């Protein structure tokens, strides 16, 4: 299979392959200092949070900023408390599945 190069210049780092939808791994890190130009190549895993969708990452971020208050989170998202609770339960399930996959 031919190697495919897709460049993402701005925004969030992709976490899924655009071709097959498998999780991506980080393969190249580089220093942004123009004088340095250090590059590190390897196979680096995404963090547990990087494996989440953008929406799930935003939910975690907002939840933490609101000191873990589901009531405030429901108000911010303009959703009912039970809906937010269900969203959080689904997120917990995703994190547990990711953790089990990492352990295998």
C-alpha positions in Angstrom: 0.0 0.0 0.0 1.3 3.4 -0.9 2.1 5.8 1.9 -0.4 8.6 2.2 0.5 12.0 3.6 -2.2 14.3 4.9 -1.2 17.6 6.4 -3.2 19.3 9.1 -1.9 22.8 9.7 -4.3 24.3 12.2 -6.9 23.2 14.7 -7.0 20.1 16.8 -4.7 17.2 16.1 -6.6 14.4 14.4 -7.0 11.2 16.4 -8.5 8.9 13.8 -7.2 7.8 10.4 -9.2 9.5 7.6 -8.9 6.3 5.6 -9.8 3.5 8.0 -10.9 5.3 11.2 -8.3 3.5 13.4 -6.7 5.5 16.2 -3.6 7.4 15.1 -0.3 7.5 16.9 2.1 10.5 17.0 5.1 9.8 14.8 7.0 13.1 14.7 7.5 15.9 17.2 9.4 19.0 16.4 10.7 22.2 18.0 8.9 25.3 16.6 12.0 27.5 17.1 13.3 28.3 13.6 16.9 28.2 14.9 16.6 24.8 16.6 14.8 22.6 14.2 15.1 19.5 16.4 12.8 16.6 15.4 12.0 13.5 17.3 10.6 10.5 15.4 9.0 7.5 17.0 5.7 5.9 17.8 4.1 7.9 20.6 0.6 7.0 22.0 -2.1 9.6 22.2 -3.2 10.4 25.8 -6.4 9.1 27.0 -8.0 12.5 26.5 -6.6 12.9 22.9 -8.4 9.7 22.0 -11.8 11.3 22.8 -13.8 13.2 20.3 -13.7 17.0 20.2 -17.1 17.1 21.8 -16.1 14.8 24.6 -12.9 16.8 25.3 -15.0 19.9 25.5 -17.4 18.2 28.0 -14.4 17.2 30.2 -12.9 20.7 30.0 -16.2 22.5 30.8 -16.9 20.0 33.6 -13.5 20.7 35.3 -13.8 24.5 34.9 -17.2 24.3 36.6 -15.7 22.4 39.5 -17.5 19.2 38.6 -21.0 20.7 39.0 -23.4 18.8 36.7 -26.1 21.4 37.6 -23.9 24.2 36.3 -22.9 22.2 33.3 -26.5 21.5 32.4 -27.2 25.2 32.6 -24.2 26.1 30.4 -25.2 23.5 27.8 -28.9 24.4 28.1 -29.8 20.8 28.7 -31.6 18.9 31.5 -29.6 17.5 34.4 -30.5 13.9 33.4 -29.3 14.5 29.8 -25.9 15.8 31.1 -25.7 12.9 33.6 -26.2 10.5 30.6 -23.6 12.3 28.6 -21.1 12.0 31.5 -22.0 8.3 31.9 -21.3 7.7 28.2 -18.0 9.5 28.5 -17.1 7.4 31.5 -17.8 4.2 29.5 -15.6 5.5 26.6 -12.8 6.2 29.1 -13.1 2.7 30.6 -13.1 1.1 27.1 -10.0 3.0 26.1 -8.3 2.0 29.3 -9.1 -1.7 28.7 -7.9 -1.5 25.1 -4.6 0.1 26.3 -4.1 -2.7 28.8 -4.5 -5.4 26.1 
